[in-house]
């Protein structure tokens, strides 16, 4: 079976609305390595978009899932509940930042977690308006894409978005938007478009994912918390991509010294199995009526078993510290290449949620063509990379936190070769 044959079949069988980054088809994967159907090996610096933080097929995750398979695979928690759902909820209630009683609900995807967070916020505050940020990504459902601060490809062609959603400019000094600019826009929004007494929630990614891996400035996050408290607005932290040791903390909000009222999570929680969650203040989480939350597959026993194993692994293998170590090593290597590749405009990130941004060295304009060339050249050399950013000029690095040192070193060498080749037009 060949990749090009499968690509042809895929194009004929699957909606073109489901885009793909590569034209290689996976046959097997283990930890940070992946092999395609033609037997070629790749180092995976995408990790299923920050899903397998604990690596592909970690033995302890697989063991936990197999044990659950021997018991039962589905009852629907709303029909017949099960103990490991309760256990994982208790663990998240303790782990999510915030010195207050918490409760949790499990769903299946990150977008579904976001949808439920908005429902919960509206039920708790009896308000309807929500404020999100430019460059944000919160999912592809109607509320998710309305909250998302990027038109292409997420909103284009889908008609009117959901009402009562507003966007603020996300503070990125590199792009000329300061904290003061963003808060000035908020002040104008409150004066011209929406009374703050009608706003249920702010929703923010502690580090923007699709938007370009920009972390929220510390002072901005703390002031946002103050503004929320001043007006009785809830703060929702979307930790779908940042959660579970990716930024060097179990949750990225731990970097800011303030807590969100509601936290959404998915991706890294399941170690490769579908599961998502919303954890928040107990009184807020109890606002919806019974039956208002849930879903047929929400908190499926397989995903729950994987989630409990992932939390064990993060602690047992010291993956928060490992993320910090890997991130430092990657940043150091990238910094040695700034003279070789003048297109490098910025190197940034918390823990092992690292990005490099490329601009045209002559004009300073975002260079999406160069960025995509880096991705393609790296793939030719056996390294899977992802791009992101509103202008498509950012490469993000999301390798498993369990990657072996030898494999990591090999990946850094490929990355250096790639940047040298692309900078020289090879």
Secondary structure in CASP SS format (residue, H / E / C, confidence):
PFRMAT SS
TARGET T0000
AUTHOR 0000-0000-0000
METHOD secondary structure of the structure
MODEL  1
X C 1.00
X C 1.00
X H 1.00
X H 1.00
X H 1.00
X H 1.00
X H 1.00
X H 1.00
X H 1.00
X H 1.00
X H 1.00
X H 1.00
X H 1.00
X C 1.00
X C 1.00
X C 1.00
X C 1.00
X C 1.00
X C 1.00
X C 1.00
X C 1.00
X C 1.00
X C 1.00
X C 1.00
X C 1.00
X E 1.00
X E 1.00
X E 1.00
X E 1.00
X E 1.00
X E 1.00
X C 1.00
X E 1.00
X E 1.00
X E 1.00
X E 1.00
X C 1.00
X C 1.00
X C 1.00
X C 1.00
X E 1.00
X E 1.00
X E 1.00
X E 1.00
X C 1.00
X C 1.00
X H 1.00
X H 1.00
X H 1.00
X H 1.00
X C 1.00
X C 1.00
X C 1.00
X C 1.00
X C 1.00
X E 1.00
X C 1.00
X C 1.00
X H 1.00
X H 1.00
X H 1.00
X H 1.00
X H 1.00
X H 1.00
X H 1.00
X H 1.00
X H 1.00
X H 1.00
X H 1.00
X C 1.00
X C 1.00
X C 1.00
X C 1.00
X C 1.00
X C 1.00
X C 1.00
X C 1.00
X C 1.00
X C 1.00
X C 1.00
X C 1.00
X C 1.00
X H 1.00
X H 1.00
X H 1.00
X H 1.00
X H 1.00
X H 1.00
X H 1.00
X H 1.00
X H 1.00
X H 1.00
X H 1.00
X H 1.00
X H 1.00
X C 1.00
X C 1.00
X C 1.00
X C 1.00
X C 1.00
X C 1.00
X E 1.00
X E 1.00
X E 1.00
X E 1.00
X E 1.00
X E 1.00
X C 1.00
X C 1.00
X H 1.00
X H 1.00
X H 1.00
X H 1.00
X H 1.00
X H 1.00
X H 1.00
X H 1.00
X H 1.00
X H 1.00
X H 1.00
X H 1.00
X H 1.00
X H 1.00
X H 1.00
X H 1.00
X C 1.00
X C 1.00
X C 1.00
X E 1.00
X E 1.00
X E 1.00
X E 1.00
X E 1.00
X C 1.00
X C 1.00
X C 1.00
X C 1.00
X C 1.00
X C 1.00
X C 1.00
X C 1.00
X H 1.00
X H 1.00
X H 1.00
X H 1.00
X H 1.00
X H 1.00
X C 1.00
X C 1.00
X C 1.00
X C 1.00
X C 1.00
X C 1.00
X C 1.00
X C 1.00
X C 1.00
X C 1.00
X C 1.00
X C 1.00
X C 1.00
X C 1.00
X C 1.00
X C 1.00
X C 1.00
X E 1.00
X E 1.00
X E 1.00
X E 1.00
X C 1.00
X C 1.00
X C 1.00
X E 1.00
X H 1.00
X H 1.00
X H 1.00
X C 1.00
X E 1.00
X C 1.00
X H 1.00
X H 1.00
X H 1.00
X H 1.00
X H 1.00
X H 1.00
X H 1.00
X H 1.00
X H 1.00
X H 1.00
X H 1.00
X H 1.00
X H 1.00
X H 1.00
X C 1.00
X C 1.00
X C 1.00
X H 1.00
X H 1.00
X H 1.00
X E 1.00
X E 1.00
X E 1.00
X E 1.00
X E 1.00
X E 1.00
X C 1.00
X C 1.00
X E 1.00
X C 1.00
X C 1.00
X C 1.00
X C 1.00
X C 1.00
X C 1.00
X C 1.00
X E 1.00
X C 1.00
X C 1.00
X H 1.00
X H 1.00
X H 1.00
X H 1.00
X H 1.00
X H 1.00
X H 1.00
X H 1.00
X H 1.00
X H 1.00
X H 1.00
X H 1.00
X H 1.00
X H 1.00
X C 1.00
X C 1.00
X E 1.00
X E 1.00
X E 1.00
X E 1.00
X E 1.00
X C 1.00
X C 1.00
X C 1.00
X C 1.00
X C 1.00
X C 1.00
X C 1.00
X C 1.00
X C 1.00
X C 1.00
X C 1.00
X C 1.00
X C 1.00
X H 1.00
X H 1.00
X H 1.00
X H 1.00
X C 1.00
X C 1.00
X C 1.00
X C 1.00
X C 1.00
X C 1.00
X E 1.00
X E 1.00
X E 1.00
X E 1.00
X C 1.00
X H 1.00
X H 1.00
X H 1.00
X H 1.00
X C 1.00
X C 1.00
X C 1.00
X C 1.00
X C 1.00
X E 1.00
X E 1.00
X E 1.00
X E 1.00
X E 1.00
X E 1.00
X H 1.00
X H 1.00
X H 1.00
X H 1.00
X C 1.00
X C 1.00
X C 1.00
X C 1.00
X C 1.00
X C 1.00
X C 1.00
X C 1.00
X C 1.00
X C 1.00
X C 1.00
X C 1.00
X C 1.00
X C 1.00
X C 1.00
X H 1.00
X H 1.00
X H 1.00
X H 1.00
X H 1.00
X H 1.00
X H 1.00
X H 1.00
X H 1.00
X H 1.00
X H 1.00
X H 1.00
X H 1.00
X H 1.00
X H 1.00
X H 1.00
X C 1.00
X C 1.00
X H 1.00
X H 1.00
X H 1.00
X H 1.00
X H 1.00
X H 1.00
X H 1.00
X H 1.00
X H 1.00
X H 1.00
X H 1.00
X H 1.00
X H 1.00
X H 1.00
X H 1.00
X H 1.00
X H 1.00
X C 1.00
X C 1.00
X C 1.00
X C 1.00
X C 1.00
X C 1.00
X C 1.00
X C 1.00
X E 1.00
X E 1.00
X E 1.00
X E 1.00
X E 1.00
X E 1.00
X E 1.00
X C 1.00
X C 1.00
X E 1.00
X E 1.00
X E 1.00
X E 1.00
X E 1.00
X E 1.00
X E 1.00
X C 1.00
X C 1.00
X C 1.00
X C 1.00
X C 1.00
X C 1.00
X E 1.00
X C 1.00
X H 1.00
X H 1.00
X H 1.00
X H 1.00
X H 1.00
X H 1.00
X H 1.00
X H 1.00
X H 1.00
X H 1.00
X H 1.00
X H 1.00
X H 1.00
X C 1.00
X C 1.00
X E 1.00
X E 1.00
X C 1.00
X E 1.00
X E 1.00
X E 1.00
X C 1.00
X C 1.00
X C 1.00
X C 1.00
X C 1.00
X E 1.00
X E 1.00
X E 1.00
X E 1.00
X C 1.00
X C 1.00
X C 1.00
X C 1.00
X C 1.00
X C 1.00
X C 1.00
X H 1.00
X H 1.00
X H 1.00
X H 1.00
X H 1.00
X H 1.00
X H 1.00
X H 1.00
X H 1.00
X H 1.00
X H 1.00
X H 1.00
X H 1.00
X H 1.00
X H 1.00
X H 1.00
X H 1.00
X H 1.00
X H 1.00
X C 1.00
X C 1.00
X C 1.00
END
